[in-house]
Amino acid sequence: MSQLQLAPERSDVFLRISAHLAQRTDIASALEAVADEIAEVIPFTHADLCLIDRPGWLASYEVGIRTRWSRAHTRLDVSPIRDLLTGKCEYMLCDNAMQDPRQTFKDACSEPIFNHKLRSRVHVLMKVMGQPIGTLNISHSTPALYDADTVAQAQHVADALSPYFHALHKAELAQRATQIGEEARAREEGLRRGALELTQALEQEQQRIGMDLHDQTLADLTRLLRDVNNEGSSKSSDLARRISETIDDLRRIIDTAVPTLLELFGFAHAVRVHLERAVGSEPIEIAVTDNTEGAPDRLEPTTRTALFRIAQEAINNAVRHSGAHRIDVTLERFFPNGLVMTIHDDGCGIPVDPPRQSGLANIRTRARLVSARLDVLGEDGTTLRVTLEGQP
């Protein structure tokens, strides 16, 4: 004969459970709301729902006593109810869980059982559409209080609770996923902005170095060249030639470090000048076409500079590695208010496994920093397309 005297059958218990749950939007408050109804059916010291949160992990929601089970997620393999959720049994009934090896095995997360003397325990599955979603767990400090009738009553309660708590849990998981996604996007945006600010600082430093080279080093070399030319010897002529070449190289470095043409004459003109210098005496036809009425010059300065650096890198790659006979740079509108820069050459195209990818990697990095889409096509030569959306 059972020691448990169940509450008299009350036809309105499950109706009240449904009414309470219909007014709740989170699991913890919903369980609190139906705690009294559960106690009418099965008296308890501690009750909890243990829901499958993600593969291998369980989340617990408690009433009666607060324990570590609800303070942190629990791994399934160390949970006292692992046998039930892994299909080894259809339910679990313990006369004294403190002495039950199914619940107190090595490394089991069973401290609350001992801390609160949860001796009598009954565990039944919660299912939705035939699939387990978790367990309903009822505990009492009195040993051997529950029996087979308790299991049946607990299963009735679990069946009533399952659809409601499954829906609430799904909503909680969706909200958590949204929050995680927003936090990830915020971190990504923070990193992007930080990298953009760093790029801007590096650009400014690069310009400062270029100005120093122009004002000091280039001036010194020019004076040295003038002095050597005045000497008039054959050795000095050779030295003058070498110094002159050094000055030319240095001017190219300065032009790259300080995009004065970009500032003074605009984007399209700066790209054309760089293209002409990059081609030099090579028999390569070039064309720069701006169909945007100067839209690149209305970009935010850091974005405009990044776009110019991309153009420089792509042009250099085309001149040095493609063997092209023609290079075209085109600026066009992108509906409704975007901007597209296309750099096309009729050269050998991109190898399947290029030996060096640092140039393209730099281009990709610069494109990401200004939230631009980069497309690289290897048919009929190479086409590099940079798309900026939402620009002036």
C-alpha positions as a Markdown table, in Angstrom:
| # | Residue | x | y | z |
|---|---|---|---|---|
| 1 | Met | 0.0 | 0.0 | 0.0 |
| 2 | Ser | 1.4 | 3.4 | -0.9 |
| 3 | Gln | 2.5 | 5.8 | 1.8 |
| 4 | Leu | 1.4 | 8.7 | -0.4 |
| 5 | Gln | -2.2 | 9.9 | 0.0 |
| 6 | Leu | -2.9 | 11.6 | -3.4 |
| 7 | Ala | -5.1 | 14.6 | -3.5 |
| 8 | Pro | -8.7 | 13.8 | -4.6 |
| 9 | Glu | -9.2 | 13.8 | -8.3 |
| 10 | Arg | -10.2 | 17.2 | -9.4 |
| 11 | Ser | -11.4 | 17.6 | -12.9 |
| 12 | Asp | -10.4 | 21.3 | -13.0 |
| 13 | Val | -6.7 | 20.9 | -12.1 |
| 14 | Phe | -5.6 | 20.5 | -15.7 |
| 15 | Leu | -8.0 | 23.3 | -16.9 |
| 16 | Arg | -6.4 | 25.6 | -14.3 |
| 17 | Ile | -2.9 | 24.5 | -15.5 |
| 18 | Ser | -3.9 | 25.4 | -19.1 |
| 19 | Ala | -5.3 | 28.8 | -18.0 |
| 20 | His | -2.2 | 29.7 | -16.0 |
| 21 | Leu | 0.2 | 28.7 | -18.8 |
| 22 | Ala | -1.8 | 30.7 | -21.4 |
| 23 | Gln | -0.9 | 33.9 | -19.5 |
| 24 | Arg | 2.9 | 33.2 | -19.3 |
| 25 | Thr | 5.6 | 34.1 | -21.7 |
| 26 | Asp | 8.7 | 32.6 | -20.0 |
| 27 | Ile | 9.5 | 29.2 | -18.6 |
| 28 | Ala | 10.4 | 30.1 | -15.0 |
| 29 | Ser | 7.2 | 32.1 | -14.3 |
| 30 | Ala | 5.1 | 29.5 | -16.0 |
| 31 | Leu | 6.4 | 26.8 | -13.8 |
| 32 | Glu | 5.8 | 28.9 | -10.7 |
| 33 | Ala | 2.3 | 29.6 | -11.9 |
| 34 | Val | 1.4 | 25.9 | -12.0 |
| 35 | Ala | 3.3 | 24.7 | -8.9 |
| 36 | Asp | 0.3 | 24.6 | -6.7 |
| 37 | Glu | -1.7 | 22.5 | -9.2 |
| 38 | Ile | 1.2 | 20.1 | -9.5 |
| 39 | Ala | 1.3 | 19.8 | -5.7 |
| 40 | Glu | -2.4 | 19.0 | -5.7 |
| 41 | Val | -1.7 | 16.0 | -7.8 |
| 42 | Ile | 1.7 | 15.0 | -6.3 |
| 43 | Pro | 3.1 | 16.7 | -3.1 |
| 44 | Phe | 6.8 | 17.6 | -3.4 |
| 45 | Thr | 9.7 | 19.3 | -1.7 |
| 46 | His | 11.3 | 20.0 | -5.0 |
| 47 | Ala | 10.1 | 19.9 | -8.6 |
| 48 | Asp | 11.8 | 20.8 | -11.8 |
| 49 | Leu | 11.6 | 20.6 | -15.6 |
| 50 | Cys | 14.8 | 19.5 | -17.3 |
| 51 | Leu | 14.7 | 20.5 | -21.0 |
| 52 | Ile | 17.0 | 19.4 | -23.8 |
| 53 | Asp | 18.7 | 22.8 | -24.5 |
| 54 | Arg | 21.1 | 21.6 | -27.2 |
| 55 | Pro | 22.7 | 18.3 | -28.1 |
| 56 | Gly | 24.3 | 16.9 | -25.0 |
| 57 | Trp | 23.1 | 19.7 | -22.6 |
| 58 | Leu | 20.1 | 20.2 | -20.3 |
| 59 | Ala | 18.5 | 23.3 | -18.8 |
| 60 | Ser | 16.6 | 23.0 | -15.6 |
| 61 | Tyr | 13.8 | 25.2 | -14.2 |
| 62 | Glu | 12.9 | 24.7 | -10.5 |
| 63 | Val | 10.2 | 25.3 | -7.9 |
| 64 | Gly | 10.2 | 24.6 | -4.2 |
| 65 | Ile | 14.0 | 24.7 | -3.8 |
| 66 | Arg | 16.6 | 26.5 | -5.8 |
| 67 | Thr | 19.7 | 24.4 | -6.6 |
| 68 | Arg | 22.7 | 24.4 | -8.8 |
| 69 | Trp | 20.7 | 22.6 | -11.4 |
| 70 | Ser | 18.9 | 25.8 | -12.5 |
| 71 | Arg | 22.0 | 28.0 | -12.1 |
| 72 | Ala | 23.9 | 26.4 | -14.9 |
| 73 | His | 23.3 | 24.0 | -17.8 |
| 74 | Thr | 24.2 | 20.4 | -17.1 |
| 75 | Arg | 25.8 | 17.9 | -19.4 |
| 76 | Leu | 23.6 | 14.9 | -20.2 |
| 77 | Asp | 26.3 | 12.4 | -19.4 |
| 78 | Val | 26.5 | 13.6 | -15.8 |
| 79 | Ser | 22.8 | 14.2 | -15.2 |
| 80 | Pro | 21.0 | 12.0 | -12.6 |
| 81 | Ile | 18.3 | 11.5 | -15.3 |
| 82 | Arg | 20.6 | 10.4 | -18.1 |
| 83 | Asp | 19.2 | 6.8 | -18.2 |
| 84 | Leu | 15.7 | 8.2 | -18.9 |
| 85 | Leu | 16.8 | 10.6 | -21.7 |
| 86 | Thr | 19.1 | 8.0 | -23.3 |
| 87 | Gly | 16.2 | 5.5 | -23.6 |
| 88 | Lys | 17.4 | 3.0 | -21.0 |
| 89 | Cys | 14.1 | 3.2 | -19.2 |
| 90 | Glu | 10.6 | 4.6 | -19.6 |
| 91 | Tyr | 10.5 | 6.3 | -16.2 |
| 92 | Met | 12.6 | 6.4 | -13.0 |
| 93 | Leu | 11.3 | 5.8 | -9.5 |
| 94 | Cys | 13.5 | 6.1 | -6.5 |
| 95 | Asp | 12.7 | 5.2 | -2.9 |
| 96 | Asn | 15.9 | 6.9 | -1.8 |
| 97 | Ala | 17.9 | 8.7 | -4.4 |
| 98 | Met | 20.7 | 9.3 | -2.0 |
| 99 | Gln | 21.5 | 5.6 | -2.2 |
| 100 | Asp | 20.4 | 5.0 | -5.8 |
| 101 | Pro | 23.4 | 4.2 | -8.1 |
| 102 | Arg | 21.5 | 5.5 | -11.1 |
| 103 | Gln | 21.5 | 9.0 | -9.6 |
| 104 | Thr | 24.7 | 9.0 | -7.6 |
| 105 | Phe | 27.2 | 7.5 | -10.0 |
| 106 | Lys | 30.8 | 8.8 | -10.3 |
| 107 | Asp | 31.0 | 12.4 | -11.4 |
| 108 | Ala | 27.2 | 12.7 | -11.3 |
| 109 | Cys | 25.8 | 16.2 | -10.8 |
| 110 | Ser | 23.9 | 15.0 | -7.8 |
| 111 | Glu | 24.9 | 17.5 | -5.0 |
| 112 | Pro | 21.4 | 18.9 | -4.7 |
| 113 | Ile | 20.1 | 15.4 | -3.9 |
| 114 | Phe | 22.4 | 15.2 | -0.8 |
| 115 | Asn | 22.3 | 18.9 | 0.1 |
| 116 | His | 18.5 | 18.9 | 0.3 |
| 117 | Lys | 17.9 | 15.2 | 1.1 |
| 118 | Leu | 15.8 | 14.6 | -2.0 |
| 119 | Arg | 15.1 | 10.9 | -1.2 |
| 120 | Ser | 11.9 | 10.0 | -3.0 |
| 121 | Arg | 12.1 | 10.9 | -6.7 |
| 122 | Val | 10.0 | 10.2 | -9.8 |
| 123 | His | 11.0 | 11.2 | -13.3 |
| 124 | Val | 8.9 | 10.9 | -16.4 |
| 125 | Leu | 9.5 | 12.0 | -20.0 |
| 126 | Met | 8.0 | 15.1 | -21.6 |
| 127 | Lys | 7.3 | 14.5 | -25.3 |
| 128 | Val | 6.0 | 16.5 | -28.2 |
| 129 | Met | 4.9 | 14.7 | -31.4 |
| 130 | Gly | 6.4 | 11.5 | -29.9 |
| 131 | Gln | 9.9 | 13.1 | -29.4 |
| 132 | Pro | 11.4 | 13.6 | -26.0 |
| 133 | Ile | 11.9 | 17.3 | -25.1 |
| 134 | Gly | 12.9 | 16.8 | -21.5 |
| 135 | Thr | 11.7 | 15.4 | -18.2 |
| 136 | Leu | 9.4 | 16.3 | -15.3 |
| 137 | Asn | 11.1 | 15.6 | -12.0 |
| 138 | Ile | 9.3 | 15.4 | -8.6 |
| 139 | Ser | 11.2 | 15.0 | -5.3 |
| 140 | His | 10.4 | 14.7 | -1.6 |
| 141 | Ser | 12.6 | 14.5 | 1.5 |
| 142 | Thr | 10.4 | 11.6 | 2.8 |
| 143 | Pro | 11.8 | 8.2 | 1.6 |
| 144 | Ala | 9.6 | 5.7 | -0.3 |
| 145 | Leu | 6.8 | 8.2 | -0.7 |
| 146 | Tyr | 6.1 | 7.6 | -4.4 |
| 147 | Asp | 4.9 | 4.5 | -6.2 |
| 148 | Ala | 3.6 | 3.3 | -9.6 |
| 149 | Asp | 0.4 | 5.4 | -9.2 |
| 150 | Thr | 2.6 | 8.4 | -8.7 |
| 151 | Val | 4.4 | 7.7 | -11.9 |
| 152 | Ala | 1.1 | 7.6 | -13.7 |
| 153 | Gln | 0.0 | 10.9 | -12.2 |
| 154 | Ala | 3.3 | 12.5 | -13.0 |
| 155 | Gln | 3.0 | 11.3 | -16.6 |
| 156 | His | -0.5 | 13.0 | -16.9 |
| 157 | Val | 1.0 | 16.2 | -15.6 |
| 158 | Ala | 4.0 | 16.0 | -18.0 |
| 159 | Asp | 1.7 | 15.4 | -20.9 |
| 160 | Ala | -0.3 | 18.5 | -20.0 |
| 161 | Leu | 2.8 | 20.6 | -19.6 |
| 162 | Ser | 4.8 | 19.5 | -22.6 |
| 163 | Pro | 3.3 | 21.4 | -25.5 |
| 164 | Tyr | 3.3 | 24.7 | -23.5 |
| 165 | Phe | 6.8 | 24.4 | -22.2 |
| 166 | His | 8.1 | 23.2 | -25.6 |
| 167 | Ala | 6.7 | 26.4 | -27.2 |
| 168 | Leu | 8.1 | 28.6 | -24.5 |
| 169 | His | 11.5 | 26.9 | -24.8 |
| 170 | Lys | 11.6 | 27.3 | -28.5 |
| 171 | Ala | 10.8 | 31.0 | -28.1 |
| 172 | Glu | 13.6 | 31.3 | -25.5 |
| 173 | Leu | 16.1 | 29.6 | -27.9 |
| 174 | Ala | 15.0 | 31.8 | -30.7 |
| 175 | Gln | 15.4 | 34.9 | -28.6 |
| 176 | Arg | 18.8 | 33.7 | -27.4 |
| 177 | Ala | 19.9 | 33.1 | -30.9 |
| 178 | Thr | 18.8 | 36.6 | -32.0 |
| 179 | Gln | 20.7 | 38.1 | -29.1 |
| 180 | Ile | 23.8 | 36.1 | -29.9 |
| 181 | Gly | 23.5 | 37.1 | -33.5 |
| 182 | Glu | 23.1 | 40.8 | -32.6 |
| 183 | Glu | 26.1 | 40.6 | -30.2 |
| 184 | Ala | 28.2 | 38.9 | -32.9 |
| 185 | Arg | 27.2 | 41.6 | -35.4 |
| 186 | Ala | 28.0 | 44.3 | -32.9 |
| 187 | Arg | 31.4 | 42.8 | -32.2 |
| 188 | Glu | 32.0 | 42.5 | -36.0 |
| 189 | Glu | 31.0 | 46.1 | -36.6 |
| 190 | Gly | 33.2 | 47.2 | -33.7 |
| 191 | Leu | 36.1 | 45.3 | -35.1 |
| 192 | Arg | 35.4 | 46.7 | -38.6 |
| 193 | Arg | 35.2 | 50.3 | -37.2 |
| 194 | Gly | 38.4 | 49.7 | -35.2 |
| 195 | Ala | 40.2 | 48.4 | -38.2 |
| 196 | Leu | 38.9 | 51.3 | -40.3 |
| 197 | Glu | 40.2 | 53.8 | -37.8 |
| 198 | Leu | 43.5 | 52.0 | -37.7 |
| 199 | Thr | 43.6 | 52.0 | -41.5 |
| 200 | Gln | 42.9 | 55.8 | -41.4 |
| 201 | Ala | 45.7 | 56.3 | -38.9 |
| 202 | Leu | 48.1 | 54.3 | -40.9 |
| 203 | Glu | 47.1 | 56.2 | -44.0 |
| 204 | Gln | 47.8 | 59.5 | -42.2 |
| 205 | Glu | 51.1 | 58.2 | -41.0 |
| 206 | Gln | 52.0 | 57.0 | -44.5 |
| 207 | Gln | 51.3 | 60.5 | -45.7 |
| 208 | Arg | 53.4 | 62.0 | -43.0 |
| 209 | Ile | 56.3 | 59.8 | -44.0 |
| 210 | Gly | 55.8 | 60.7 | -47.6 |
| 211 | Met | 55.9 | 64.4 | -46.8 |
| 212 | Asp | 59.1 | 63.9 | -44.7 |
| 213 | Leu | 60.7 | 62.1 | -47.7 |
| 214 | His | 59.7 | 64.9 | -50.0 |
| 215 | Asp | 60.8 | 67.7 | -47.7 |
| 216 | Gln | 64.0 | 66.2 | -46.5 |
| 217 | Thr | 65.4 | 63.1 | -48.3 |
| 218 | Leu | 64.3 | 64.1 | -51.8 |
| 219 | Ala | 65.6 | 67.6 | -51.3 |
| 220 | Asp | 69.0 | 66.3 | -50.1 |
| 221 | Leu | 69.3 | 63.9 | -53.0 |
| 222 | Thr | 68.4 | 66.7 | -55.4 |
| 223 | Arg | 71.2 | 69.0 | -54.0 |
| 224 | Leu | 73.6 | 66.0 | -54.1 |
| 225 | Leu | 72.7 | 65.4 | -57.8 |
| 226 | Arg | 73.3 | 69.1 | -58.6 |
| 227 | Asp | 76.7 | 69.0 | -56.9 |
| 228 | Val | 77.7 | 65.9 | -58.8 |
| 229 | Asn | 76.6 | 67.3 | -62.1 |
| 230 | Asn | 78.9 | 70.3 | -61.5 |
| 231 | Glu | 81.9 | 68.0 | -61.1 |
| 232 | Gly | 81.8 | 67.0 | -64.8 |
| 233 | Ser | 83.8 | 63.7 | -64.7 |
| 234 | Ser | 82.8 | 60.3 | -66.1 |
| 235 | Lys | 82.5 | 58.8 | -62.7 |
| 236 | Ser | 80.4 | 61.7 | -61.5 |
| 237 | Ser | 78.1 | 61.3 | -64.6 |
| 238 | Asp | 77.5 | 57.6 | -63.7 |
| 239 | Leu | 76.9 | 58.6 | -60.2 |
| 240 | Ala | 74.5 | 61.3 | -61.3 |
| 241 | Arg | 72.6 | 58.8 | -63.4 |
| 242 | Arg | 72.2 | 56.5 | -60.4 |
| 243 | Ile | 71.2 | 59.3 | -58.2 |
| 244 | Ser | 68.7 | 60.4 | -60.8 |
| 245 | Glu | 67.2 | 56.9 | -60.9 |
| 246 | Thr | 67.0 | 56.9 | -57.1 |
| 247 | Ile | 65.2 | 60.2 | -57.1 |
| 248 | Asp | 62.7 | 58.9 | -59.7 |
| 249 | Asp | 62.1 | 55.8 | -57.5 |
| 250 | Leu | 61.7 | 58.0 | -54.5 |
| 251 | Arg | 59.2 | 60.2 | -56.2 |
| 252 | Arg | 57.1 | 57.1 | -57.1 |
| 253 | Ile | 57.2 | 56.1 | -53.4 |
| 254 | Ile | 56.1 | 59.6 | -52.4 |
| 255 | Asp | 53.3 | 59.6 | -55.0 |
| 256 | Thr | 52.0 | 56.4 | -53.6 |
| 257 | Ala | 52.3 | 57.5 | -49.9 |
| 258 | Val | 50.7 | 60.9 | -50.5 |
| 259 | Pro | 47.8 | 60.7 | -52.9 |
| 260 | Thr | 47.9 | 64.4 | -53.6 |
| 261 | Leu | 46.4 | 63.9 | -57.1 |
| 262 | Leu | 43.4 | 62.3 | -55.4 |
| 263 | Glu | 43.0 | 65.3 | -53.2 |
| 264 | Leu | 43.7 | 68.0 | -55.8 |
| 265 | Phe | 42.2 | 66.6 | -59.0 |
| 266 | Gly | 39.8 | 63.9 | -58.0 |
| 267 | Phe | 39.4 | 60.2 | -58.1 |
| 268 | Ala | 39.2 | 59.5 | -61.8 |
| 269 | His | 42.1 | 61.7 | -62.7 |
| 270 | Ala | 44.3 | 60.1 | -59.9 |
| 271 | Val | 43.4 | 56.6 | -61.2 |
| 272 | Arg | 44.3 | 57.6 | -64.7 |
| 273 | Val | 47.7 | 59.1 | -63.7 |
| 274 | His | 48.5 | 56.0 | -61.7 |
| 275 | Leu | 47.5 | 53.8 | -64.6 |
| 276 | Glu | 49.7 | 55.8 | -67.0 |
| 277 | Arg | 52.7 | 55.6 | -64.6 |
| 278 | Ala | 52.2 | 51.9 | -63.9 |
| 279 | Val | 52.1 | 51.1 | -67.6 |
| 280 | Gly | 55.1 | 53.4 | -68.4 |
| 281 | Ser | 56.6 | 52.4 | -71.7 |
| 282 | Glu | 54.8 | 49.1 | -71.9 |
| 283 | Pro | 52.6 | 48.7 | -75.1 |
| 284 | Ile | 49.3 | 48.6 | -73.1 |
| 285 | Glu | 46.2 | 50.5 | -74.0 |
| 286 | Ile | 44.4 | 52.1 | -71.1 |
| 287 | Ala | 41.1 | 53.8 | -70.5 |
| 288 | Val | 39.4 | 55.3 | -67.4 |
| 289 | Thr | 35.7 | 56.0 | -67.7 |
| 290 | Asp | 33.6 | 57.7 | -65.0 |
| 291 | Asn | 29.9 | 57.4 | -65.7 |
| 292 | Thr | 28.9 | 58.6 | -62.2 |
| 293 | Glu | 29.5 | 62.4 | -62.5 |
| 294 | Gly | 32.3 | 62.3 | -59.9 |
| 295 | Ala | 30.5 | 60.2 | -57.3 |
| 296 | Pro | 33.8 | 58.7 | -55.8 |
| 297 | Asp | 34.8 | 62.3 | -54.8 |
| 298 | Arg | 31.7 | 62.6 | -52.7 |
| 299 | Leu | 32.6 | 59.5 | -50.6 |
| 300 | Glu | 33.7 | 59.7 | -47.0 |
| 301 | Pro | 37.5 | 60.3 | -47.2 |
| 302 | Thr | 38.6 | 57.0 | -45.7 |
| 303 | Thr | 36.3 | 55.1 | -48.1 |
| 304 | Arg | 37.5 | 57.0 | -51.1 |
| 305 | Thr | 41.1 | 56.4 | -50.2 |
| 306 | Ala | 40.4 | 52.7 | -49.6 |
| 307 | Leu | 38.8 | 52.5 | -53.1 |
| 308 | Phe | 41.8 | 54.3 | -54.6 |
| 309 | Arg | 44.2 | 51.9 | -52.9 |
| 310 | Ile | 42.2 | 49.0 | -54.3 |
| 311 | Ala | 42.5 | 50.5 | -57.8 |
| 312 | Gln | 46.2 | 51.0 | -57.4 |
| 313 | Glu | 46.8 | 47.3 | -56.3 |
| 314 | Ala | 44.6 | 45.9 | -59.0 |
| 315 | Ile | 46.3 | 48.1 | -61.7 |
| 316 | Asn | 49.8 | 47.1 | -60.4 |
| 317 | Asn | 48.8 | 43.4 | -60.5 |
| 318 | Ala | 47.4 | 43.7 | -64.1 |
| 319 | Val | 50.5 | 45.5 | -65.4 |
| 320 | Arg | 53.0 | 43.2 | -63.7 |
| 321 | His | 51.4 | 39.7 | -64.0 |
| 322 | Ser | 48.7 | 39.6 | -66.6 |
| 323 | Gly | 50.5 | 40.2 | -69.8 |
| 324 | Ala | 47.6 | 42.3 | -70.9 |
| 325 | His | 47.3 | 44.5 | -74.0 |
| 326 | Arg | 44.5 | 46.7 | -72.5 |
| 327 | Ile | 43.4 | 47.7 | -69.1 |
| 328 | Asp | 40.1 | 49.5 | -68.5 |
| 329 | Val | 38.8 | 51.1 | -65.3 |
| 330 | Thr | 35.1 | 52.0 | -65.2 |
| 331 | Leu | 33.1 | 53.8 | -62.6 |
| 332 | Glu | 29.3 | 53.3 | -62.7 |
| 333 | Arg | 26.2 | 53.8 | -60.7 |
| 334 | Phe | 24.7 | 50.8 | -58.9 |
| 335 | Phe | 20.9 | 50.9 | -58.5 |
| 336 | Pro | 19.5 | 52.6 | -56.5 |
| 337 | Asn | 22.3 | 54.6 | -54.9 |
| 338 | Gly | 25.5 | 52.5 | -55.0 |
| 339 | Leu | 28.8 | 52.7 | -56.8 |
| 340 | Val | 30.7 | 50.1 | -58.8 |
| 341 | Met | 34.3 | 50.2 | -59.8 |
| 342 | Thr | 35.4 | 47.7 | -62.4 |
| 343 | Ile | 39.0 | 47.0 | -63.4 |
| 344 | His | 39.3 | 44.7 | -66.4 |
| 345 | Asp | 42.4 | 43.5 | -68.3 |
| 346 | Asp | 42.6 | 41.1 | -71.3 |
| 347 | Gly | 45.5 | 39.2 | -70.0 |
| 348 | Cys | 46.1 | 35.6 | -69.0 |
| 349 | Gly | 43.6 | 35.6 | -66.2 |
| 350 | Ile | 44.0 | 34.4 | -62.6 |
| 351 | Pro | 45.8 | 31.0 | -62.2 |
| 352 | Val | 43.9 | 28.2 | -60.4 |
| 353 | Asp | 46.6 | 28.2 | -57.7 |
| 354 | Pro | 48.4 | 31.6 | -57.9 |
| 355 | Pro | 51.9 | 31.6 | -56.4 |
| 356 | Arg | 51.3 | 34.9 | -54.6 |
| 357 | Gln | 48.0 | 36.1 | -53.2 |
| 358 | Ser | 49.1 | 38.9 | -51.0 |
| 359 | Gly | 48.0 | 41.6 | -53.5 |
| 360 | Leu | 44.5 | 40.1 | -53.8 |
| 361 | Ala | 44.4 | 39.5 | -50.0 |
| 362 | Asn | 45.1 | 43.2 | -49.5 |
| 363 | Ile | 42.3 | 44.1 | -51.8 |
| 364 | Arg | 39.9 | 41.9 | -50.0 |
| 365 | Thr | 40.9 | 43.3 | -46.7 |
| 366 | Arg | 40.4 | 46.9 | -47.9 |
| 367 | Ala | 37.0 | 46.0 | -49.4 |
| 368 | Arg | 35.8 | 44.4 | -46.1 |
| 369 | Leu | 36.9 | 47.5 | -44.1 |
| 370 | Val | 34.6 | 49.7 | -46.1 |
| 371 | Ser | 31.8 | 47.1 | -46.3 |
| 372 | Ala | 32.2 | 46.7 | -50.1 |
| 373 | Arg | 31.4 | 43.6 | -52.1 |
| 374 | Leu | 34.4 | 42.2 | -54.1 |
| 375 | Asp | 34.0 | 40.0 | -57.1 |
| 376 | Val | 37.0 | 38.6 | -59.0 |
| 377 | Leu | 36.3 | 36.9 | -62.3 |
| 378 | Gly | 38.9 | 35.0 | -64.4 |
| 379 | Glu | 37.2 | 34.8 | -67.8 |
| 380 | Asp | 38.5 | 36.7 | -70.9 |
| 381 | Gly | 41.4 | 38.1 | -68.7 |
| 382 | Thr | 40.6 | 39.3 | -65.2 |
| 383 | Thr | 37.8 | 41.4 | -64.0 |
| 384 | Leu | 37.8 | 42.9 | -60.5 |
| 385 | Arg | 34.6 | 44.5 | -59.4 |
| 386 | Val | 34.1 | 46.5 | -56.2 |
| 387 | Thr | 30.5 | 47.4 | -55.2 |
| 388 | Leu | 29.7 | 50.0 | -52.6 |
| 389 | Glu | 26.0 | 50.2 | -51.7 |
| 390 | Gly | 24.2 | 53.2 | -50.2 |
| 391 | Gln | 26.7 | 55.8 | -51.4 |
| 392 | Pro | 26.1 | 59.4 | -52.5 |
